[in-house]
Amino acid sequence: MLKIGQLAHHAGITVRTLHHYDDIGLLQPSGRSDAGYRLYDRDDVARLQQIQALRQLGMPLADIGHFIDHSGTSALAIVERQLAALDRQLQEAARMRTHLQQLHAQLARGEQPELADWLTTLEQMKMYDNYFSKEELANLPVYHDEAIRAEWAALVAQVEKIRGEGALPASLEAKQLGQRWLTLLDRGTHGNASIIARLDIMHMNEPAIQQSTGISPALRHYVAEIIGELKLDAYAKYLQPNEVERMRRHQRSRGNEWFPLIEKIRRQFNADPGGQAPESVHIAQQWQALFHDMIGDDPATLPRFRAALDNEPLLQIGRGMTAEMVGWLRIHR
């Protein structure tokens, strides 16, 4: 068995940290020496490894004990998460090495390299951290999968080309590219609506991301119009022509409000499941106003709208609103 100082040395942490873990019941030693010193066995060390792994993956210390004791997640699964995170770090390091090699080659030839590209990459990595946790980034293909990133670059170039040529969002060519956009977005985010919403918010707020991805505000607006046309085609199978036209007007005037509002709803739902806080009431009122602006006040429209959502796969991509969130909002009707 290891004494506390020995374990602290091997783990690269302080004795005070192990004392704290003991005090909060996160890691309690299995034994004591005759002199009363803490002694740690193999199972204790294995638990410490899990604790440190989950901390590296971004889990708050206050949540780790409950997660280990009650989630049913095995030590094997946690090690697998570590391996996935390490693979992502290796991929990031490989990308960084490639950039440095390019700079090195330019400097070796006596050329003056364009440092702006490198600085943009660093800014982009920092900005992703502002919107996503480490664990989310570790499992976000659009962030670390080079093949998907290459597909995005090619698709963005194609969409920008037809936009420059004046193709209307309702044209067949635009809709085909819009369908590819949705499919790749779903694949690149594992269909996680919250991540899709935050990616959209990040592209709205961060000029450096717009520059590095090529998705300018104008292109983003154009793609939103294309996707809007695809969704209206799906809704048109269920809604009356005047209802579809109302949705079209809503998309053009207020469609950009949905992603930020849904993300705000998700966060408030997690923070206040009972929905009684003043901020919850205010957000629910915002949602109701925006929703009725979209579908109107005719009671007959709502069942048709719901039928479209339930039966059209395209309308599920990036939807964001779970049944639990919708129920939470209805508390304030």
Secondary structure, 3 states (H helix, E strand, C coil): CEEHHHHHHHHCCCHHHHHHHHHCCCCCCCEECCCCCEEECHHHHHHHHHHHHHHHCCCCHHHHHHHHHHCCCCHHHHHHHHHHHHHHHHHHHHHHHHHHHHHHHHHHCCCCCCHHHHHHHHHHHHHHHHHCCHHHHHCCHHHHCHHHHHHHHHHHHHHHHHHHCCCCCCCHHHHHHHHHHHHHHHHHCCCCHHHHHHHHHHHHHCHHHHHHHCCCHHHHHHHHHHHHHHHHHHHCCCCCHHHHHHHHHHHHHHHHHHHHHHHHHHHHHHHCCCCCCHHHHHHHHHHHHHHHHHHCCCCCHHHHHHHHHHHCHHHHCCCCCCHHHHHHHHCCC
